[in-house]
Amino acid sequence: MRVLVIEDNLDIQANIADFLEPDYVLDFAYNGDHGLELALANDYDVIVLDLMLPRRDGIDLCKAYKSQANLQAPILMLTARDTLEDKEVGFAAGADDYLTKPFALRELRIRIDALAKRPKIKNASSLNCGDLTFDPADNVVNLGSSSKPLNNKEGVILRLLMEAAPNAISGETISYRIWGEEPPNSGALRTHIYNLRKILSSLKTRCEIETDRSRGYRLKERSSDE
Protein backbone atom coordinates (compact mmCIF):
# COMPACT_ATOMS: atom_id res chain seq x y z
CA MET A 1 0.00 0.00 0.00
CA ARG A 2 1.33 3.44 -0.94
CA VAL A 3 0.55 6.35 1.38
CA LEU A 4 1.39 10.05 1.08
CA VAL A 5 1.85 11.86 4.39
CA ILE A 6 1.69 15.67 4.16
CA GLU A 7 2.78 16.94 7.58
CA ASP A 8 5.22 19.71 8.51
CA ASN A 9 5.95 18.47 12.05
CA LEU A 10 9.16 16.45 11.74
CA ASP A 11 8.59 14.59 15.01
CA ILE A 12 5.14 13.42 13.88
CA GLN A 13 6.58 12.41 10.51
CA ALA A 14 9.31 10.38 12.21
CA ASN A 15 6.81 8.63 14.48
CA ILE A 16 4.56 7.75 11.54
CA ALA A 17 7.52 6.46 9.55
CA ASP A 18 8.78 4.28 12.41
CA PHE A 19 5.32 2.79 12.94
CA LEU A 20 4.16 2.27 9.34
CA GLU A 21 7.22 1.84 7.13
CA PRO A 22 7.68 -1.91 7.69
CA ASP A 23 4.31 -2.51 5.99
CA TYR A 24 3.65 0.57 3.81
CA VAL A 25 5.43 2.52 1.10
CA LEU A 26 5.48 6.09 2.42
CA ASP A 27 6.14 9.40 0.71
CA PHE A 28 6.44 12.58 2.77
CA ALA A 29 5.85 16.26 2.03
CA TYR A 30 6.63 19.13 4.39
CA ASN A 31 4.47 21.86 2.87
CA GLY A 32 1.23 22.20 0.93
CA ASP A 33 2.73 23.01 -2.45
CA HIS A 34 5.03 19.99 -2.43
CA GLY A 35 2.21 17.81 -1.08
CA LEU A 36 -0.12 18.76 -3.92
CA GLU A 37 2.65 18.18 -6.46
CA LEU A 38 3.26 14.65 -5.16
CA ALA A 39 -0.45 13.87 -4.82
CA LEU A 40 -1.14 14.78 -8.46
CA ALA A 41 1.98 13.08 -9.85
CA ASN A 42 1.60 9.68 -8.17
CA ASP A 43 -1.01 7.00 -7.53
CA TYR A 44 -1.64 6.71 -3.79
CA ASP A 45 -3.98 4.43 -1.89
CA VAL A 46 -4.48 6.98 0.92
CA ILE A 47 -3.35 10.55 1.57
CA VAL A 48 -2.77 11.66 5.17
CA LEU A 49 -3.10 15.44 5.21
CA ASP A 50 -2.37 17.89 8.02
CA LEU A 51 -4.71 20.86 8.18
CA MET A 52 -2.15 23.52 9.13
CA LEU A 53 0.67 23.59 6.55
CA PRO A 54 3.08 26.23 5.25
CA ARG A 55 2.58 27.66 1.73
CA ARG A 56 -0.82 26.00 1.20
CA ASP A 57 -3.11 24.84 4.00
CA GLY A 58 -4.87 21.47 4.09
CA ILE A 59 -8.28 22.81 3.10
CA ASP A 60 -6.96 24.55 -0.01
CA LEU A 61 -4.81 21.53 -0.89
CA CYS A 62 -7.74 19.15 -0.47
CA LYS A 63 -9.96 21.26 -2.75
CA ALA A 64 -7.24 21.57 -5.38
CA TYR A 65 -6.53 17.83 -5.34
CA LYS A 66 -10.19 16.87 -5.59
CA SER A 67 -10.71 19.21 -8.54
CA GLN A 68 -7.52 18.28 -10.44
CA ALA A 69 -6.78 14.60 -9.78
CA ASN A 70 -8.18 12.21 -12.37
CA LEU A 71 -8.29 9.31 -9.90
CA GLN A 72 -8.74 10.48 -6.33
CA ALA A 73 -7.33 8.65 -3.32
CA PRO A 74 -9.27 8.99 -0.04
CA ILE A 75 -7.95 11.70 2.28
CA LEU A 76 -7.47 11.39 6.04
CA MET A 77 -7.20 14.88 7.52
CA LEU A 78 -5.14 15.48 10.67
CA THR A 79 -5.92 18.48 12.85
CA ALA A 80 -5.83 19.83 16.37
CA ARG A 81 -9.19 21.47 15.68
CA ASP A 82 -11.93 19.22 16.98
CA THR A 83 -15.18 21.20 16.76
CA LEU A 84 -18.01 19.96 14.56
CA GLU A 85 -17.81 23.19 12.53
CA ASP A 86 -14.11 22.59 11.78
CA LYS A 87 -14.86 19.04 10.68
CA GLU A 88 -17.71 20.24 8.45
CA VAL A 89 -15.28 22.55 6.66
CA GLY A 90 -12.88 19.65 6.10
CA PHE A 91 -15.54 17.27 4.81
CA ALA A 92 -16.98 19.99 2.56
CA ALA A 93 -13.50 20.44 1.05
CA GLY A 94 -13.40 16.73 0.19
CA ALA A 95 -11.81 15.00 3.19
CA ASP A 96 -12.96 11.39 3.66
CA ASP A 97 -12.06 11.00 7.33
CA TYR A 98 -10.81 13.08 10.25
CA LEU A 99 -8.31 12.30 13.01
CA THR A 100 -7.77 14.76 15.84
CA LYS A 101 -4.31 15.43 17.26
CA PRO A 102 -2.85 14.00 19.43
CA PHE A 103 -3.68 10.55 18.09
CA ALA A 104 -2.61 6.99 18.69
CA LEU A 105 -0.53 5.56 15.85
CA ARG A 106 -2.55 2.37 16.02
CA GLU A 107 -5.73 4.35 15.33
CA LEU A 108 -4.02 6.10 12.42
CA ARG A 109 -3.20 2.70 10.94
CA ILE A 110 -6.75 1.41 11.45
CA ARG A 111 -8.19 4.44 9.66
CA ILE A 112 -5.69 4.20 6.79
CA ASP A 113 -6.53 0.52 6.31
CA ALA A 114 -10.26 1.29 6.30
CA LEU A 115 -9.89 4.11 3.77
CA ALA A 116 -7.71 1.98 1.49
CA LYS A 117 -10.61 -0.43 1.04
CA ARG A 118 -12.75 2.29 -0.53
CA PRO A 119 -12.82 2.55 -4.32
CA LYS A 120 -11.01 5.57 -5.72
CA ILE A 121 -13.22 8.27 -7.17
CA LYS A 122 -12.88 9.15 -10.84
CA ASN A 123 -12.91 12.88 -11.34
CA ALA A 124 -15.54 13.97 -13.80
CA SER A 125 -16.19 17.47 -15.07
CA SER A 126 -19.89 16.63 -14.97
CA LEU A 127 -22.19 13.80 -13.92
CA ASN A 128 -25.42 12.81 -15.62
CA CYS A 129 -28.72 11.13 -14.87
CA GLY A 130 -30.92 11.07 -17.94
CA ASP A 131 -31.72 14.68 -18.80
CA LEU A 132 -30.01 16.02 -15.65
CA THR A 133 -26.39 17.22 -15.49
CA PHE A 134 -24.46 18.09 -12.34
CA ASP A 135 -21.18 20.00 -12.20
CA PRO A 136 -19.45 19.03 -8.92
CA ALA A 137 -16.85 21.79 -9.24
CA ASP A 138 -19.49 24.54 -9.20
CA ASN A 139 -22.24 22.68 -7.29
CA VAL A 140 -24.74 23.52 -10.01
CA VAL A 141 -27.38 21.14 -11.38
CA ASN A 142 -28.65 21.75 -14.91
CA LEU A 143 -31.53 20.67 -17.10
CA GLY A 144 -31.32 22.24 -20.54
CA SER A 145 -31.11 26.00 -20.06
CA SER A 146 -32.38 25.83 -16.47
CA SER A 147 -29.97 25.55 -13.56
CA LYS A 148 -30.08 25.54 -9.77
CA PRO A 149 -27.18 26.09 -7.33
CA LEU A 150 -26.73 23.58 -4.51
CA ASN A 151 -25.15 24.07 -1.12
CA ASN A 152 -22.15 21.92 -0.19
CA LYS A 153 -24.15 19.19 1.54
CA GLU A 154 -26.69 18.93 -1.28
CA GLY A 155 -23.79 18.72 -3.74
CA VAL A 156 -22.18 15.85 -1.82
CA ILE A 157 -25.49 13.96 -1.72
CA LEU A 158 -26.23 14.40 -5.41
CA ARG A 159 -22.70 13.42 -6.43
CA LEU A 160 -22.84 10.23 -4.34
CA LEU A 161 -26.27 9.34 -5.75
CA MET A 162 -25.16 9.97 -9.34
CA GLU A 163 -21.95 7.96 -8.93
CA ALA A 164 -23.86 5.06 -7.38
CA ALA A 165 -26.83 5.11 -9.80
CA PRO A 166 -28.73 2.96 -10.54
CA ASN A 167 -27.70 1.30 -7.29
CA ALA A 168 -28.75 2.52 -3.86
CA ILE A 169 -26.39 4.07 -1.34
CA SER A 170 -26.98 3.84 2.39
CA GLY A 171 -27.94 6.80 4.51
CA GLU A 172 -25.05 5.95 6.83
CA THR A 173 -22.56 6.28 3.97
CA ILE A 174 -23.99 9.63 2.87
CA SER A 175 -24.08 10.92 6.44
CA TYR A 176 -20.47 9.92 7.03
CA ARG A 177 -19.28 11.71 3.89
CA ILE A 178 -20.97 14.91 5.07
CA TRP A 179 -20.36 14.93 8.82
CA GLY A 180 -17.98 12.09 9.61
CA GLU A 181 -18.60 10.30 12.87
CA GLU A 182 -20.58 13.16 14.44
CA PRO A 183 -23.83 13.77 12.51
CA PRO A 184 -25.88 16.58 14.12
CA ASN A 185 -29.12 14.60 14.54
CA SER A 186 -31.07 11.76 12.99
CA GLY A 187 -33.26 14.06 10.91
CA ALA A 188 -30.53 16.22 9.37
CA LEU A 189 -29.92 13.97 6.38
CA ARG A 190 -33.64 13.60 5.69
CA THR A 191 -33.93 17.40 5.64
CA HIS A 192 -31.18 17.74 3.03
CA ILE A 193 -32.69 14.91 0.95
CA TYR A 194 -36.07 16.67 1.11
CA ASN A 195 -34.55 19.98 -0.03
CA LEU A 196 -32.69 18.26 -2.86
CA ARG A 197 -35.89 16.57 -4.00
CA LYS A 198 -37.60 19.97 -4.12
CA ILE A 199 -34.78 21.36 -6.27
CA LEU A 200 -34.98 18.44 -8.71
CA SER A 201 -38.75 18.75 -8.85
CA SER A 202 -38.50 22.47 -9.64
CA LEU A 203 -36.32 21.61 -12.65
CA LYS A 204 -39.02 19.17 -13.85
CA THR A 205 -36.47 16.44 -14.40
CA ARG A 206 -37.40 12.78 -14.84
CA CYS A 207 -34.71 11.90 -12.29
CA GLU A 208 -35.92 11.50 -8.74
CA ILE A 209 -34.53 10.35 -5.41
CA GLU A 210 -36.16 7.11 -4.38
CA THR A 211 -36.12 5.82 -0.79
CA ASP A 212 -35.26 2.16 -0.43
CA ARG A 213 -36.01 1.35 3.20
CA SER A 214 -33.64 -1.61 3.26
CA ARG A 215 -30.76 -0.08 1.27
CA GLY A 216 -30.95 3.71 1.56
CA TYR A 217 -31.45 6.11 -1.36
CA ARG A 218 -31.05 5.83 -5.12
CA LEU A 219 -31.33 8.22 -8.04
CA LYS A 220 -33.75 6.85 -10.59
CA GLU A 221 -34.93 8.12 -13.96
CA ARG A 222 -38.65 7.76 -14.59
CA SER A 223 -39.61 6.34 -17.97
CA SER A 224 -41.16 8.80 -20.41
CA ASP A 225 -44.60 7.22 -20.07
CA GLU A 226 -44.74 7.60 -16.27
C-alpha positions in Angstrom: 0.0 0.0 0.0 1.3 3.4 -0.9 0.5 6.4 1.4 1.4 10.0 1.1 1.9 11.9 4.4 1.7 15.7 4.2 2.8 16.9 7.6 5.2 19.7 8.5 5.9 18.5 12.1 9.2 16.4 11.7 8.6 14.6 15.0 5.1 13.4 13.9 6.6 12.4 10.5 9.3 10.4 12.2 6.8 8.6 14.5 4.6 7.8 11.5 7.5 6.5 9.5 8.8 4.3 12.4 5.3 2.8 12.9 4.2 2.3 9.3 7.2 1.8 7.1 7.7 -1.9 7.7 4.3 -2.5 6.0 3.6 0.6 3.8 5.4 2.5 1.1 5.5 6.1 2.4 6.1 9.4 0.7 6.4 12.6 2.8 5.9 16.3 2.0 6.6 19.1 4.4 4.5 21.9 2.9 1.2 22.2 0.9 2.7 23.0 -2.5 5.0 20.0 -2.4 2.2 17.8 -1.1 -0.1 18.8 -3.9 2.6 18.2 -6.5 3.3 14.6 -5.2 -0.5 13.9 -4.8 -1.1 14.8 -8.5 2.0 13.1 -9.9 1.6 9.7 -8.2 -1.0 7.0 -7.5 -1.6 6.7 -3.8 -4.0 4.4 -1.9 -4.5 7.0 0.9 -3.4 10.6 1.6 -2.8 11.7 5.2 -3.1 15.4 5.2 -2.4 17.9 8.0 -4.7 20.9 8.2 -2.1 23.5 9.1 0.7 23.6 6.6 3.1 26.2 5.2 2.6 27.7 1.7 -0.8 26.0 1.2 -3.1 24.8 4.0 -4.9 21.5 4.1 -8.3 22.8 3.1 -7.0 24.5 0.0 -4.8 21.5 -0.9 -7.7 19.2 -0.5 -10.0 21.3 -2.8 -7.2 21.6 -5.4 -6.5 17.8 -5.3 -10.2 16.9 -5.6 -10.7 19.2 -8.5 -7.5 18.3 -10.4 -6.8 14.6 -9.8 -8.2 12.2 -12.4 -8.3 9.3 -9.9 -8.7 10.5 -6.3 -7.3 8.7 -3.3 -9.3 9.0 0.0 -8.0 11.7 2.3 -7.5 11.4 6.0 -7.2 14.9 7.5 -5.1 15.5 10.7 -5.9 18.5 12.8 -5.8 19.8 16.4 -9.2 21.5 15.7 -11.9 19.2 17.0 -15.2 21.2 16.8 -18.0 20.0 14.6 -17.8 23.2 12.5 -14.1 22.6 11.8 -14.9 19.0 10.7 -17.7 20.2 8.5 -15.3 22.5 6.7 -12.9 19.6 6.1 -15.5 17.3 4.8 -17.0 20.0 2.6 -13.5 20.4 1.0 -13.4 16.7 0.2 -11.8 15.0 3.2 -13.0 11.4 3.7 -12.1 11.0 7.3 -10.8 13.1 10.2 -8.3 12.3 13.0 -7.8 14.8 15.8 -4.3 15.4 17.3 -2.9 14.0 19.4 -3.7 10.6 18.1 -2.6 7.0 18.7 -0.5 5.6 15.9 -2.5 2.4 16.0 -5.7 4.3 15.3 -4.0 6.1 12.4 -3.2 2.7 10.9 -6.7 1.4 11.5 -8.2 4.4 9.7 -5.7 4.2 6.8 -6.5 0.5 6.3 -10.3 1.3 6.3 -9.9 4.1 3.8 -7.7 2.0 1.5 -10.6 -0.4 1.0 -12.7 2.3 -0.5 -12.8 2.5 -4.3 -11.0 5.6 -5.7 -13.2 8.3 -7.2 -12.9 9.1 -10.8 -12.9 12.9 -11.3 -15.5 14.0 -13.8 -16.2 17.5 -15.1 -19.9 16.6 -15.0 -22.2 13.8 -13.9 -25.4 12.8 -15.6 -28.7 11.1 -14.9 -30.9 11.1 -17.9 -31.7 14.7 -18.8 -30.0 16.0 -15.7 -26.4 17.2 -15.5 -24.5 18.1 -12.3 -21.2 20.0 -12.2 -19.4 19.0 -8.9 -16.9 21.8 -9.2 -19.5 24.5 -9.2 -22.2 22.7 -7.3 -24.7 23.5 -10.0 -27.4 21.1 -11.4 -28.7 21.7 -14.9 -31.5 20.7 -17.1 -31.3 22.2 -20.5 -31.1 26.0 -20.1 -32.4 25.8 -16.5 -30.0 25.6 -13.6 -30.1 25.5 -9.8 -27.2 26.1 -7.3 -26.7 23.6 -4.5 -25.1 24.1 -1.1 -22.1 21.9 -0.2 -24.2 19.2 1.5 -26.7 18.9 -1.3 -23.8 18.7 -3.7 -22.2 15.9 -1.8 -25.5 14.0 -1.7 -26.2 14.4 -5.4 -22.7 13.4 -6.4 -22.8 10.2 -4.3 -26.3 9.3 -5.7 -25.2 10.0 -9.3 -21.9 8.0 -8.9 -23.9 5.1 -7.4 -26.8 5.1 -9.8 -28.7 3.0 -10.5 -27.7 1.3 -7.3 -28.8 2.5 -3.9 -26.4 4.1 -1.3 -27.0 3.8 2.4 -27.9 6.8 4.5 -25.0 6.0 6.8 -22.6 6.3 4.0 -24.0 9.6 2.9 -24.1 10.9 6.4 -20.5 9.9 7.0 -19.3 11.7 3.9 -21.0 14.9 5.1 -20.4 14.9 8.8 -18.0 12.1 9.6 -18.6 10.3 12.9 -20.6 13.2 14.4 -23.8 13.8 12.5 -25.9 16.6 14.1 -29.1 14.6 14.5 -31.1 11.8 13.0 -33.3 14.1 10.9 -30.5 16.2 9.4 -29.9 14.0 6.4 -33.6 13.6 5.7 -33.9 17.4 5.6 -31.2 17.7 3.0 -32.7 14.9 1.0 -36.1 16.7 1.1 -34.5 20.0 0.0 -32.7 18.3 -2.9 -35.9 16.6 -4.0 -37.6 20.0 -4.1 -34.8 21.4 -6.3 -35.0 18.4 -8.7 -38.8 18.7 -8.9 -38.5 22.5 -9.6 -36.3 21.6 -12.6 -39.0 19.2 -13.9 -36.5 16.4 -14.4 -37.4 12.8 -14.8 -34.7 11.9 -12.3 -35.9 11.5 -8.7 -34.5 10.4 -5.4 -36.2 7.1 -4.4 -36.1 5.8 -0.8 -35.3 2.2 -0.4 -36.0 1.4 3.2 -33.6 -1.6 3.3 -30.8 -0.1 1.3 -30.9 3.7 1.6 -31.4 6.1 -1.4 -31.1 5.8 -5.1 -31.3 8.2 -8.0 -33.8 6.9 -10.6 -34.9 8.1 -14.0 -38.6 7.8 -14.6 -39.6 6.3 -18.0 -41.2 8.8 -20.4 -44.6 7.2 -20.1 -44.7 7.6 -16.3 
